[in-house]
Amino acid sequence: MQKSYLQLHIAVLFLGLSPVLGKLITLNEGLLTWYRVAFSAIILFFVLRFSKVEKRLRFSEKVAIGSVGVLVALSWVFFFAGIKYSNISVGVVCYCIASFFTAVLEPLMTKTRFRLSQLLLSALTILGIALIFSFDTSYRLGIALGIISPLFYSLYSIYNKQLAGRYDSRLINYYQMVGGTIGLGVLLPIYLYIFPARQLIPDFRDSIYLMLLSAFCTVLVYVLLTQALKNISAFTANLSMNLEPIYAIIVAFIFFNESQQVNGSFYAGLFFVVLSVILQTVISVAGGTK
């Protein structure tokens, strides 16, 4: 169990860098995400080629795993859209609402009981998001887009947990990235027709950032996360992801001077988000739950 929590928090640490790289990359959110999943699929292809992993899967299994990758790809599109239409600090905190969606959706999808503690902790997160939503009307489009992202991510986490106990994490993530590349590739022409992009191919600087985003903030993160999900619940994983904003906000404050762009209601909202993480950790340790 301790190893799983360590894997989870290392994943969260690297994941905290992804919004920073997303802000630095000049491509729009649709193209950015497509290159991210495509590069990640290529990296994982070579990882699998030189590793001793049983790679034989039925076509139906590949499709099932790949379809889950479409969910995470859509999650990233809205995540980066939220950041680009607001800022890093606001965008990453909106992602924390994943714990609420998971607390509601996981019992419905797995036919298990609702947990009052999960709903109450999620309510703290909702309160935090509401306070942040009220702090600046100019960021409301970014916040609205950012809130859609965790809905897709919650569905991804629930389905991914079901896969984690059956397949090697590297194999899962490879087919998910392939599925995300194909699925998003089909939707991308429509997306670009509605939201035209000035730049379709990344320049040298963007290519470097995309490689870092793919290798460390995607492949490494999601392999570690899938491994951790073998022993912890999707809800606990998503709630722990709420620590991501802390890492991202620290970087945004230092390098992007975003401390000048937020006010007291933002910090109040952030307080409730962090409080929900602390309480979940205390409840999990005290009750011996996952």
C-alpha positions as CSV (number, residue, x, y, z in Angstrom):
1,M,0.0,0.0,0.0
2,Q,2.8,2.5,0.9
3,K,4.5,1.8,-2.5
4,S,1.2,2.6,-4.3
5,Y,0.8,5.9,-2.4
6,L,4.4,6.7,-3.3
7,Q,3.8,5.9,-7.0
8,L,0.6,8.0,-6.9
9,H,2.3,11.1,-5.4
10,I,5.3,10.9,-7.8
11,A,2.8,10.8,-10.6
12,V,1.0,13.9,-9.2
13,L,4.3,15.7,-8.9
14,F,5.2,15.3,-12.5
15,L,1.5,15.9,-13.5
16,G,1.8,19.3,-11.8
17,L,4.3,20.3,-14.6
18,S,1.9,19.5,-17.4
19,P,-0.2,22.7,-17.2
20,V,3.0,24.7,-17.2
21,L,4.2,23.1,-20.4
22,G,0.7,23.4,-21.8
23,K,0.8,27.1,-21.2
24,L,4.3,27.4,-22.8
25,I,3.3,25.5,-26.0
26,T,1.8,27.9,-28.6
27,L,-0.4,25.3,-30.3
28,N,-4.1,25.4,-29.6
29,E,-5.5,22.8,-27.1
30,G,-6.8,20.3,-29.7
31,L,-3.5,20.1,-31.6
32,L,-1.5,20.2,-28.4
33,T,-3.4,17.2,-27.0
34,W,-3.2,15.2,-30.3
35,Y,0.6,15.6,-30.5
36,R,0.8,14.7,-26.8
37,V,-1.0,11.4,-27.2
38,A,0.7,10.6,-30.5
39,F,4.2,11.2,-29.1
40,S,3.3,9.2,-26.0
41,A,2.2,6.3,-28.2
42,I,5.5,6.3,-30.1
43,I,7.5,6.4,-26.8
44,L,5.4,3.5,-25.3
45,F,5.8,1.5,-28.6
46,F,9.6,1.4,-28.0
47,V,9.2,0.8,-24.3
48,L,7.1,-2.3,-25.0
49,R,9.4,-3.5,-27.7
50,F,12.4,-3.7,-25.4
51,S,10.5,-4.9,-22.3
52,K,9.3,-8.4,-21.3
53,V,5.6,-7.7,-21.5
54,E,3.0,-10.2,-22.8
55,K,1.7,-8.2,-25.8
56,R,-0.9,-10.6,-27.3
57,L,-4.4,-9.2,-27.0
58,R,-7.6,-9.9,-28.8
59,F,-8.7,-7.1,-31.2
60,S,-11.8,-6.5,-29.0
61,E,-9.5,-6.0,-26.0
62,K,-7.4,-3.5,-27.9
63,V,-10.5,-1.5,-28.8
64,A,-11.8,-1.6,-25.3
65,I,-8.6,-0.2,-23.9
66,G,-8.2,2.3,-26.7
67,S,-11.7,3.7,-26.2
68,V,-10.7,4.6,-22.6
69,G,-7.8,6.5,-24.1
70,V,-10.3,8.7,-26.0
71,L,-11.8,9.8,-22.6
72,V,-8.4,10.9,-21.3
73,A,-7.6,12.7,-24.5
74,L,-10.9,14.7,-24.4
75,S,-10.1,15.4,-20.7
76,W,-6.8,17.0,-21.8
77,V,-8.4,19.1,-24.6
78,F,-10.7,20.8,-22.1
79,F,-8.0,21.0,-19.4
80,F,-5.6,22.9,-21.7
81,A,-8.5,25.0,-23.0
82,G,-9.3,26.0,-19.4
83,I,-5.7,27.0,-18.9
84,K,-5.4,29.0,-22.2
85,Y,-8.7,30.8,-21.6
86,S,-7.8,31.7,-17.9
87,N,-4.4,31.0,-16.4
88,I,-2.5,28.0,-14.9
89,S,-3.7,28.6,-11.3
90,V,-7.4,28.7,-12.1
91,G,-7.2,25.9,-14.7
92,V,-5.6,23.4,-12.4
93,V,-7.9,24.0,-9.5
94,C,-10.9,23.4,-11.7
95,Y,-9.5,19.9,-12.3
96,C,-10.0,19.1,-8.7
97,I,-13.8,18.7,-9.2
98,A,-12.9,15.2,-10.5
99,S,-13.3,13.9,-7.0
100,F,-16.9,15.0,-7.0
101,F,-17.7,13.4,-10.3
102,T,-16.0,10.2,-9.2
103,A,-17.8,10.1,-5.9
104,V,-21.1,10.2,-7.8
105,L,-20.3,8.2,-10.9
106,E,-18.2,5.3,-9.4
107,P,-21.0,3.9,-7.2
108,L,-23.5,4.2,-10.1
109,M,-21.2,2.4,-12.5
110,T,-19.8,-0.3,-10.2
111,K,-23.1,-0.8,-8.4
112,T,-21.6,-0.1,-5.0
113,R,-22.8,2.1,-2.1
114,F,-22.4,5.8,-2.0
115,R,-20.0,6.9,0.7
116,L,-21.1,9.9,2.7
117,S,-17.4,10.8,3.5
118,Q,-16.6,11.0,-0.2
119,L,-19.6,13.2,-0.9
120,L,-18.9,15.5,2.0
121,L,-15.2,15.8,1.0
122,S,-16.3,16.5,-2.6
123,A,-18.6,19.2,-1.3
124,L,-15.6,21.0,0.1
125,T,-14.0,20.9,-3.3
126,I,-17.2,22.2,-4.9
127,L,-17.2,25.1,-2.4
128,G,-13.6,25.9,-3.3
129,I,-14.4,25.9,-7.0
130,A,-17.4,28.1,-6.4
131,L,-15.3,30.7,-4.6
132,I,-12.7,30.6,-7.4
133,F,-15.4,31.0,-10.0
134,S,-16.6,34.2,-8.3
135,F,-13.3,35.9,-8.2
136,D,-13.0,37.3,-11.7
137,T,-15.6,37.3,-14.4
138,S,-13.0,37.5,-17.2
139,Y,-11.9,33.9,-16.4
140,R,-15.4,32.3,-16.4
141,L,-15.1,30.8,-19.9
142,G,-11.8,29.2,-18.9
143,I,-13.3,28.0,-15.7
144,A,-16.4,26.5,-17.5
145,L,-14.1,24.7,-20.0
146,G,-11.9,23.5,-17.1
147,I,-14.8,22.0,-15.2
148,I,-15.8,19.8,-18.2
149,S,-12.3,18.2,-18.2
150,P,-12.6,16.3,-14.9
151,L,-15.9,14.7,-16.0
152,F,-14.0,12.9,-18.8
153,Y,-11.1,12.2,-16.4
154,S,-13.4,10.7,-13.8
155,L,-14.8,8.3,-16.3
156,Y,-11.3,7.4,-17.4
157,S,-10.2,6.7,-13.9
158,I,-13.2,4.4,-13.2
159,Y,-12.7,2.4,-16.4
160,N,-8.9,2.4,-16.0
161,K,-9.1,0.9,-12.5
162,Q,-11.0,-2.0,-14.0
163,L,-8.2,-2.5,-16.6
164,A,-5.4,-2.1,-14.1
165,G,-5.9,-5.5,-12.5
166,R,-6.0,-7.4,-15.8
167,Y,-3.2,-6.0,-17.9
168,D,0.3,-4.6,-17.6
169,S,0.3,-0.8,-17.0
170,R,2.6,-0.1,-20.0
171,L,0.4,-2.2,-22.3
172,I,-2.7,-0.4,-21.1
173,N,-1.2,3.1,-21.6
174,Y,0.2,2.2,-25.0
175,Y,-3.2,1.2,-26.4
176,Q,-4.9,4.1,-24.6
177,M,-2.5,6.5,-26.3
178,V,-3.1,4.8,-29.7
179,G,-6.8,5.0,-29.1
180,G,-6.5,8.7,-28.1
181,T,-4.5,9.5,-31.2
182,I,-7.0,7.8,-33.5
183,G,-10.1,9.0,-31.7
184,L,-9.0,12.6,-31.4
185,G,-7.6,12.5,-34.9
186,V,-11.0,11.7,-36.2
187,L,-12.5,14.6,-34.3
188,L,-9.7,17.1,-34.9
189,P,-10.7,18.2,-38.5
190,I,-14.2,19.2,-37.1
191,Y,-12.6,20.9,-34.1
192,L,-10.2,22.9,-36.3
193,Y,-13.0,23.9,-38.7
194,I,-14.9,25.4,-35.7
195,F,-11.8,26.7,-34.0
196,P,-9.2,27.5,-36.7
197,A,-5.5,27.3,-35.7
198,R,-2.8,29.6,-37.0
199,Q,-0.2,26.9,-36.6
200,L,-0.6,23.2,-37.3
201,I,3.0,21.9,-37.0
202,P,5.0,22.6,-33.8
203,D,8.2,24.6,-34.1
204,F,11.4,23.5,-32.5
205,R,10.7,24.9,-29.1
206,D,7.2,23.5,-29.0
207,S,8.5,20.1,-30.1
208,I,10.9,20.0,-27.1
209,Y,8.1,20.9,-24.7
210,L,5.8,18.3,-26.3
211,M,8.5,15.6,-25.9
212,L,8.9,16.5,-22.2
213,L,5.1,16.6,-21.8
214,S,4.8,13.2,-23.4
215,A,7.7,11.4,-21.8
216,F,7.5,12.6,-18.2
217,C,4.1,14.1,-17.7
218,T,2.2,11.4,-19.7
219,V,4.0,8.1,-20.1
220,L,5.7,8.1,-16.7
221,V,2.7,9.6,-14.9
222,Y,0.1,7.2,-16.3
223,V,2.2,4.1,-15.9
224,L,2.7,5.0,-12.2
225,L,-0.9,5.9,-11.8
226,T,-2.1,2.7,-13.4
227,Q,0.2,0.7,-11.1
228,A,-1.1,2.6,-8.0
229,L,-4.7,1.9,-9.0
230,K,-4.1,-1.8,-8.5
231,N,-4.2,-1.1,-4.7
232,I,-6.1,2.2,-4.2
233,S,-9.6,3.4,-5.2
234,A,-10.3,5.7,-8.1
235,F,-11.8,8.2,-5.7
236,T,-8.6,8.4,-3.5
237,A,-6.5,8.7,-6.6
238,N,-8.6,11.6,-8.0
239,L,-8.7,13.3,-4.6
240,S,-4.9,13.0,-4.3
241,M,-4.7,14.6,-7.8
242,N,-6.0,17.7,-6.1
243,L,-2.4,18.2,-4.9
244,E,-1.4,18.9,-8.5
245,P,-2.6,22.5,-8.3
246,I,-0.3,23.2,-5.4
247,Y,2.8,22.2,-7.4
248,A,1.5,24.0,-10.6
249,I,0.5,27.1,-8.7
250,I,3.9,27.4,-7.0
251,V,5.6,27.3,-10.5
252,A,3.0,29.7,-11.9
253,F,3.6,32.2,-9.1
254,I,7.4,32.0,-9.5
255,F,7.8,32.0,-13.2
256,F,4.5,33.6,-14.6
257,N,3.8,36.1,-11.8
258,E,0.3,34.8,-11.4
259,S,0.1,35.9,-7.8
260,Q,-0.7,39.3,-9.2
261,Q,-3.7,37.9,-11.0
262,V,-5.6,36.3,-8.1
263,N,-7.3,37.7,-5.0
264,G,-8.6,36.6,-1.6
265,S,-11.5,34.4,-2.9
266,F,-9.1,32.4,-5.0
267,Y,-7.0,31.6,-1.9
268,A,-10.1,30.8,0.1
269,G,-11.2,28.4,-2.6
270,L,-7.7,26.8,-2.7
271,F,-7.9,26.3,1.1
272,F,-11.0,24.2,0.8
273,V,-9.5,22.1,-2.0
274,V,-6.4,21.4,0.1
275,L,-8.5,20.7,3.2
276,S,-10.4,18.0,1.3
277,V,-7.1,16.3,0.4
278,I,-5.9,16.4,4.0
279,L,-9.1,15.0,5.4
280,Q,-9.2,12.2,2.9
281,T,-5.7,11.2,3.8
282,V,-6.6,11.2,7.5
283,I,-9.8,9.2,6.9
284,S,-7.9,6.7,4.7
285,V,-5.1,6.1,7.3
286,A,-7.4,6.0,10.3
287,G,-9.9,3.6,8.7
288,G,-7.4,1.5,6.8
289,T,-9.3,2.2,3.6
290,K,-8.0,2.6,0.1
